[in-house]
């Protein structure tokens, strides 16, 4: 029986933080499997990584929001004699607008991808991750710490990711498996365009590049930290719910929504 090779499985690897994480993991010597719906960007990224002398990543153009995604991924990996030692759940999206005015089906699809799929892949590949004493890196957001008027469902999904990841970290600590929530602030990627976001005043102070977020996230992940928040000011932002009454935080986030609405007009 052929022994399966350990790989790092990265979802949402066609753009933004996912691409940066793939480059970072490859630079640190990991063999990769890249997953996203769009095949051409995956192939281009795999070619780029191979051109650096690293092993060419396997590309799988799957929609991981599909109910059978974990089973199909598992089958594809088994055929290639691969199994995850690291799972990077990066795929996700957000939408700007009031929960009552946005399309309900789109918001439920957001929950499917940001929450259900992330949980499914984390649990489905947990046996191989434990066997290799690897880890699970879940990409959340500073939004996980705050209420989100104007992006209510998105903020709620990231709160789930943070809570789930921290609990899983605690549960798996005796096994030596790393479980980390990466919570970046604003990052200039396709995410903003998909969500309908525009640049906000003062946001530049919180913004880091995808490459910087990936490197900070990778380092903290390998150190076994349960939570990584890149950037000093973003660390300050997540302290707000602890320092201020929740009603005040909600009011401040409501003002931010109003400013965002003004920018959109």
C-alpha positions as CSV (number, residue, x, y, z in Angstrom):
1,X,0.0,0.0,0.0
2,X,1.4,3.4,-1.0
3,X,2.0,5.8,1.9
4,X,0.2,9.1,1.4
5,X,2.2,12.2,1.3
6,X,1.3,15.0,3.7
7,X,0.2,18.3,2.1
8,X,-1.2,21.7,3.1
9,X,-4.7,22.1,1.8
10,X,-5.6,25.8,1.1
11,X,-9.1,26.9,0.2
12,X,-10.0,30.1,-1.5
13,X,-6.5,30.0,-3.1
14,X,-7.5,31.9,-6.3
15,X,-7.1,35.5,-4.9
16,X,-6.2,37.7,-2.0
17,X,-5.1,36.3,1.3
18,X,-5.5,32.7,-0.1
19,X,-2.9,33.4,-2.8
20,X,-0.6,35.0,-0.2
21,X,-0.9,32.1,2.2
22,X,-0.1,29.6,-0.7
23,X,3.0,31.5,-1.5
24,X,4.0,31.7,2.1
25,X,3.4,28.0,2.8
26,X,5.3,27.1,-0.4
27,X,8.2,29.3,0.6
28,X,8.4,27.4,3.9
29,X,8.7,24.1,2.1
30,X,5.1,22.7,2.2
31,X,3.7,20.7,-0.6
32,X,0.3,22.3,-1.5
33,X,-3.1,21.4,-2.8
34,X,-4.9,24.6,-3.9
35,X,-8.7,24.7,-4.0
36,X,-11.1,27.3,-5.4
37,X,-14.0,27.5,-7.8
38,X,-12.0,29.3,-10.5
39,X,-9.5,27.1,-12.3
40,X,-7.4,29.6,-14.3
41,X,-6.1,31.6,-11.3
42,X,-5.3,28.3,-9.5
43,X,-3.3,27.0,-12.5
44,X,-1.4,30.4,-12.8
45,X,-0.5,30.3,-9.1
46,X,0.6,26.6,-9.3
47,X,2.8,27.6,-12.3
48,X,4.3,30.5,-10.4
49,X,5.1,28.3,-7.4
50,X,6.6,25.6,-9.6
51,X,8.8,28.3,-11.3
52,X,10.5,29.0,-8.0
53,X,11.8,25.4,-7.9
54,X,9.1,24.1,-5.4
55,X,6.9,21.1,-6.2
56,X,4.0,22.1,-8.3
57,X,0.8,22.2,-6.3
58,X,-2.2,20.1,-7.2
59,X,-5.1,22.3,-8.2
60,X,-8.7,21.3,-7.5
61,X,-11.4,23.6,-9.0
62,X,-14.1,22.7,-6.4
63,X,-17.0,24.6,-5.0
64,X,-16.4,23.8,-1.3
65,X,-19.8,25.2,-0.4
66,X,-21.3,22.0,-2.0
67,X,-22.7,19.6,0.5
68,X,-20.4,16.8,-0.7
69,X,-17.3,18.9,-1.0
70,X,-15.3,17.3,1.8
71,X,-16.0,13.8,0.5
72,X,-15.0,14.8,-3.1
73,X,-11.8,16.5,-1.9
74,X,-11.0,13.4,0.2
75,X,-11.4,11.2,-2.8
76,X,-9.3,13.4,-5.1
77,X,-6.5,13.5,-2.5
78,X,-6.7,9.7,-2.0
79,X,-6.3,9.2,-5.8
80,X,-3.2,11.3,-5.7
81,X,-1.9,9.5,-2.6
82,X,-2.1,12.7,-0.6
83,X,-3.6,13.6,2.8
84,X,-3.7,16.9,4.7
85,X,-1.3,17.6,7.5
86,X,-2.4,21.2,7.4
87,X,-5.8,22.6,6.5
88,X,-6.1,26.3,5.7
89,X,-9.8,27.4,5.6
90,X,-9.5,30.7,3.9
91,X,-12.5,30.7,1.5
92,X,-15.3,33.1,2.4
93,X,-17.1,36.2,1.3
94,X,-19.1,39.1,2.8
95,X,-22.0,41.4,1.7
96,X,-22.6,45.0,2.6
97,X,-26.2,46.1,3.3
98,X,-29.0,45.6,5.8
99,X,-29.8,42.0,6.5
100,X,-33.4,42.7,5.7
101,X,-32.6,44.3,2.3
102,X,-29.9,41.9,1.0
103,X,-30.9,38.8,-0.9
104,X,-31.7,36.0,1.6
105,X,-30.4,33.2,-0.5
106,X,-27.0,35.0,-0.9
107,X,-26.8,35.5,2.9
108,X,-27.6,31.8,3.5
109,X,-24.9,30.9,0.9
110,X,-22.5,33.1,3.0
111,X,-23.3,31.1,6.1
112,X,-22.8,27.8,4.1
113,X,-19.3,28.9,2.9
114,X,-18.1,30.8,5.9
115,X,-19.4,28.5,8.6
116,X,-20.6,25.1,7.5
117,X,-17.9,24.4,4.9
118,X,-15.2,25.6,7.2
119,X,-16.5,23.3,10.0
120,X,-17.0,20.4,7.6
121,X,-13.4,20.5,6.2
122,X,-11.9,21.0,9.7
123,X,-13.7,17.9,11.0
124,X,-13.4,15.8,7.9
125,X,-9.6,16.0,7.7
126,X,-9.0,16.1,11.5
127,X,-7.8,12.4,11.6
128,X,-4.9,13.0,9.1
129,X,-4.1,16.4,10.7
130,X,-3.8,14.7,14.1
131,X,-1.8,11.8,12.6
132,X,0.8,14.2,11.2
133,X,0.7,16.5,14.3
134,X,-0.1,19.3,11.8
135,X,-2.7,22.0,12.2
136,X,-5.8,23.9,11.1
137,X,-5.6,27.6,10.2
138,X,-9.0,29.3,10.0
139,X,-9.2,32.8,8.5
140,X,-11.6,34.9,10.5
141,X,-11.5,38.7,10.8
142,X,-11.4,41.5,13.4
143,X,-15.1,41.5,12.6
144,X,-15.4,38.4,14.8
145,X,-15.0,40.6,17.9
146,X,-17.7,43.2,17.0
147,X,-21.4,43.6,16.1
148,X,-21.7,44.5,12.4
149,X,-24.7,46.7,11.4
150,X,-24.7,46.8,7.7
151,X,-22.8,43.5,7.5
152,X,-24.7,41.6,10.2
153,X,-24.5,38.1,8.8
154,X,-20.9,38.4,7.7
155,X,-19.8,39.6,11.2
156,X,-21.8,36.8,12.8
157,X,-20.1,34.1,10.6
158,X,-16.7,35.4,11.7
159,X,-17.7,35.4,15.3
160,X,-18.5,31.7,14.8
161,X,-15.2,31.0,13.2
162,X,-13.3,32.6,16.1
163,X,-15.3,30.8,18.8
164,X,-15.1,27.4,17.0
165,X,-11.4,27.8,16.4
166,X,-10.5,28.8,20.0
167,X,-12.5,25.9,21.4
168,X,-11.0,23.4,18.9
169,X,-7.5,24.7,19.9
170,X,-8.3,23.9,23.5
171,X,-9.7,20.4,22.7
172,X,-6.7,19.4,20.5
173,X,-3.9,21.0,22.6
174,X,-3.0,17.6,24.2
175,X,-2.5,16.1,20.7
176,X,0.1,18.7,19.6
177,X,-2.1,19.9,16.8
178,X,-2.0,23.6,16.1
179,X,-5.4,25.4,15.7
180,X,-5.3,29.1,14.9
181,X,-7.7,31.8,14.1
182,X,-6.2,34.5,11.8
183,X,-8.1,37.7,12.3
184,X,-6.9,40.4,9.9
185,X,-8.3,43.9,9.6
186,X,-8.8,45.5,6.1
187,X,-6.8,43.9,3.4
188,X,-6.9,45.2,-0.2
189,X,-8.2,42.1,-2.1
190,X,-11.1,41.1,-4.3
191,X,-13.1,40.6,-1.1
192,X,-14.0,44.3,-0.9
193,X,-15.3,44.3,-4.5
194,X,-17.4,41.2,-3.9
195,X,-18.8,42.6,-0.6
196,X,-19.5,46.0,-2.1
197,X,-17.1,47.8,0.1
198,X,-15.3,51.0,-0.7
199,X,-12.3,52.6,1.1
200,X,-13.3,54.3,4.3
201,X,-11.6,57.3,5.9
202,X,-9.1,56.2,8.5
203,X,-9.1,52.7,7.2
204,X,-5.6,53.0,5.8
205,X,-4.1,53.0,9.3
206,X,-5.6,49.5,9.9
207,X,-4.8,48.1,6.4
208,X,-2.0,45.5,5.8
209,X,-1.1,43.8,2.6
210,X,-2.2,40.2,2.0
211,X,1.4,39.2,1.9
212,X,2.1,40.7,5.3
213,X,-1.0,39.2,6.8
214,X,0.0,35.8,5.4
215,X,3.5,35.9,6.8
216,X,2.3,37.1,10.3
217,X,-0.4,34.4,10.2
218,X,1.9,31.6,9.2
219,X,4.4,32.5,11.9
220,X,1.8,32.7,14.7
221,X,0.2,29.4,13.4
222,X,3.5,27.6,13.5
223,X,4.1,28.9,17.0
224,X,0.8,27.3,18.0
225,X,-1.0,30.5,19.0
226,X,-4.8,30.2,19.1
227,X,-5.3,33.8,17.9
228,X,-3.3,36.0,15.5
229,X,-4.3,39.6,14.9
230,X,-1.9,41.3,12.4
231,X,-1.2,45.0,13.1
232,X,-1.0,47.0,16.3
233,X,-4.1,49.1,15.6
234,X,-6.2,46.0,14.8
235,X,-5.1,44.6,18.2
236,X,-6.5,47.9,19.7
237,X,-9.8,47.5,17.8
238,X,-10.5,44.1,19.2
239,X,-10.1,45.4,22.7
240,X,-13.1,47.8,22.3
241,X,-15.7,45.3,23.4
242,X,-13.7,44.6,26.6
243,X,-13.1,48.3,27.4
244,X,-16.5,49.8,26.4
245,X,-20.1,48.8,27.2
246,X,-21.6,46.7,24.4
247,X,-24.2,49.4,23.7
248,X,-21.5,51.9,23.1
249,X,-19.6,49.6,20.8
250,X,-22.9,48.9,18.8
251,X,-23.5,52.7,18.5
252,X,-20.0,53.2,17.2
253,X,-20.4,50.5,14.7
254,X,-23.7,52.0,13.6
255,X,-22.0,55.3,13.0
256,X,-19.4,53.5,10.9
257,X,-22.2,52.0,8.9
258,X,-23.7,55.5,8.3
259,X,-20.3,56.8,7.1
260,X,-20.0,53.8,4.8
261,X,-23.5,54.6,3.4
262,X,-22.5,58.2,2.8
263,X,-19.4,57.0,0.8
264,X,-21.6,54.8,-1.3
265,X,-23.8,57.7,-2.4
